[in-house]
């Protein structure tokens, strides 16, 4: 099955299907935004920015698209895995070309070099005024736990970081997946809760990065729970153990 999924034709088809779904949900969902005014100084200044949302909300992610489309230069950070390939193809069709980056395993020098090159590309993109969208708990998890890479990019660039909680109703959550992906039905309601701007000091130590990582994870999960409550999903998620 994995070999089949890696075939370019299959990846292209899956990317087309996912792009169609993402566009359908964006266009048919009545989206509400909370805290969006916090982004206005960033848009008027022309500075770069980093946007974070949880991996399990990729099916809802184009609820944010109209906001980020205001930035002329947009990229997203996507794993170079076979799963990431069709996600990258779908997001490129939506106007968010990918930078393919993943954490290399210890001892894998080729992947380490690729990771360093992708990190530099991401830093240059943000420093040049672009927006970079990241699912910081992907591609392997743990679920709703920010990895340090996003904060390292923020430290290097000084760019503001915005955390987004996404939810929609009616929807289902796929409990068998590590990220409990939320899949929405068309013609429902959706909410984007925006938090920020947050910054990483340029001289932040590893201990300070770790503290911010835990704090921002809690804040983005709280924003996600807030979005769920606003669409009437909170009781369902508690019953499911979320």
C-alpha positions in Angstrom: 0.0 0.0 0.0 2.8 2.4 0.9 4.4 1.7 -2.5 1.2 2.5 -4.3 0.8 5.8 -2.4 4.2 6.9 -3.4 3.5 6.7 -7.1 3.4 10.2 -8.7 0.1 9.6 -10.4 -1.6 8.5 -7.1 -0.1 11.4 -5.3 -1.4 13.8 -7.9 -4.8 12.3 -7.7 -4.9 12.5 -3.9 -3.7 16.1 -4.1 -6.5 17.0 -6.5 -9.1 15.3 -4.3 -7.8 17.0 -1.1 -7.7 20.4 -2.8 -11.2 20.0 -4.0 -12.4 19.1 -0.5 -10.5 22.0 1.1 -12.0 24.5 -1.4 -15.5 23.1 -0.9 -15.3 23.5 2.8 -13.9 27.0 2.5 -16.6 28.1 0.1 -19.6 26.5 1.7 -18.8 27.1 5.4 -20.0 30.2 7.2 -16.7 31.3 8.8 -16.5 33.4 11.9 -13.2 35.0 13.1 -12.3 36.0 16.6 -9.2 38.1 17.4 -8.5 38.9 13.8 -7.8 42.6 14.5 -4.5 41.6 16.1 -3.1 40.8 12.7 -3.7 44.3 11.2 -0.4 45.9 12.3 1.5 43.0 10.7 -0.3 43.5 7.4 0.2 47.3 7.3 3.9 47.0 8.2 4.7 44.5 5.5 6.8 42.4 7.8 6.9 38.6 7.7 4.9 36.4 10.0 4.5 32.8 11.2 1.1 31.2 11.5 0.6 28.0 13.5 -2.4 25.6 13.7 -2.7 22.0 14.7 -2.1 19.2 12.2 -5.5 17.7 12.9 -7.2 20.8 11.5 -5.6 20.6 8.0 -9.1 19.7 6.6 -10.3 23.0 7.9 -7.3 25.1 7.1 -8.6 27.2 4.2 -10.9 28.8 6.7 -7.8 31.0 7.3 -7.0 31.4 3.6 -8.8 34.8 2.9 -6.8 36.3 5.8 -3.4 35.0 4.7 -4.1 35.7 1.0 -3.6 39.4 2.0 0.1 38.6 2.2 1.6 38.5 -1.4 4.2 36.0 -0.5 2.9 32.8 1.3 4.5 29.4 1.9 3.7 26.5 4.1 6.0 24.0 5.8 5.2 20.4 4.8 6.9 17.1 5.6 8.8 15.5 2.6 7.0 12.2 3.4 4.7 10.5 0.9 1.7 11.7 3.0 3.1 15.2 2.9 3.4 15.1 -0.9 -0.3 15.1 -1.7 -0.9 17.7 1.1 1.7 19.9 -0.5 0.1 19.5 -3.9 -3.3 20.4 -2.5 -2.0 23.5 -0.6 -0.1 24.7 -3.6 -3.3 24.7 -5.6 -4.8 26.9 -2.8 -2.0 29.4 -3.1 0.4 28.1 -0.4 3.5 26.6 -2.1 5.4 24.3 0.2 8.8 24.2 1.8 9.5 20.6 2.4 11.1 20.2 5.8 11.3 17.4 8.5 13.4 16.6 11.4 16.2 14.2 10.5 16.9 11.1 12.5 20.2 10.9 14.2 22.9 9.5 11.9 21.1 10.3 8.7 23.5 12.9 7.2 21.6 13.3 3.9 18.3 14.2 5.6 20.1 16.4 8.1 21.6 18.4 5.2 18.2 18.7 3.6 16.6 19.8 6.9 19.2 22.5 7.3 18.7 23.7 3.8 14.9 23.8 4.3 15.3 25.7 7.6 17.4 28.3 5.9 14.9 28.7 3.1 12.1 29.1 5.7 14.1 31.7 7.6 14.9 33.7 4.4 11.3 33.6 3.3 10.0 35.0 6.6 12.9 37.5 6.9 12.0 38.7 3.4 8.4 39.6 4.5 6.7 36.4 3.6 4.2 34.4 5.8 5.0 30.9 6.7 2.2 28.5 7.8 3.2 25.6 10.0 1.4 22.7 11.7 4.0 22.4 14.5 2.9 19.0 15.9 3.3 17.3 12.5 4.0 15.0 10.8 4.4 12.5 13.7 3.1 14.2 16.8 2.7 14.2 19.8 -0.7 15.7 19.1 -1.1 19.3 20.0 2.5 19.7 21.1 4.5 22.4 19.3 8.0 21.2 18.2 10.9 23.6 18.7 11.5 24.2 15.0 8.8 26.8 14.6 10.2 28.8 17.6 13.7 28.6 16.2 12.5 30.2 12.9 10.8 32.9 15.0 13.9 33.5 17.0 16.1 33.8 13.9 13.7 36.2 12.1 12.1 38.2 14.9 8.8 37.7 13.1 5.5 37.8 15.0 3.8 34.4 15.6 0.1 33.9 15.4 -1.7 30.9 16.9 -5.0 29.8 15.4 -7.6 27.5 16.7 -10.0 26.0 14.1 -13.2 24.1 14.4 -16.3 23.4 12.3 -19.7 21.9 12.7 -21.1 19.5 11.6 -17.9 17.5 11.6 -16.4 14.3 12.8 -13.1 13.5 14.4 -11.2 10.4 13.3 -10.1 8.9 16.6 -7.9 6.3 15.0 -5.5 8.9 13.7 -2.8 10.3 15.9 -3.9 13.9 15.3 -7.7 13.1 15.7 -8.3 14.9 12.4 -11.5 17.0 12.2 -13.3 16.5 9.0 -16.2 18.9 8.3 -19.3 18.5 6.3 -20.2 21.2 3.7 -22.6 24.0 4.4 -21.9 24.2 8.1 -20.3 26.7 10.5 -16.7 27.3 11.1 -14.6 29.4 13.6 -11.0 30.7 13.5 -9.8 31.9 16.9 -6.6 34.0 16.4 -4.1 34.5 19.2 -1.0 36.7 19.1 1.3 38.3 18.2 3.9 36.4 20.1 7.6 36.7 19.8 10.8 34.7 20.6 13.6 37.0 21.9 16.7 36.8 19.6 18.8 35.8 22.6 16.4 33.2 24.0 18.2 30.2 25.6 17.2 26.6 25.0 15.4 26.6 28.4 13.5 29.7 27.4 12.5 28.1 24.0 11.3 25.1 25.9 9.2 27.2 28.2 7.7 29.2 25.3 7.0 25.9 23.5 4.9 24.6 26.4 3.2 27.9 26.9 2.3 28.3 23.2 1.1 24.7 23.0 -1.3 25.4 25.9 -2.5 28.7 24.3 -3.2 27.1 20.9 -5.0 24.2 22.4 -7.1 26.7 24.4 -7.8 28.6 21.2 -8.8 25.3 19.5 -11.2 24.4 22.4 -12.6 27.9 22.2 -13.3 27.4 18.5 -15.0 24.1 19.2 -17.2 25.7 21.9 -18.2 28.4 19.5 -19.5 25.9 17.0 -21.1 23.7 19.6 -18.4 20.9 19.5 -17.0 21.1 23.0 -19.5 18.6 24.6 -18.9 16.1 21.8 -15.1 16.3 22.2 -15.2 15.9 26.0 -17.3 12.8 25.5 -14.7 11.4 23.1 -12.0 12.1 25.6 -10.5 15.1 23.9 
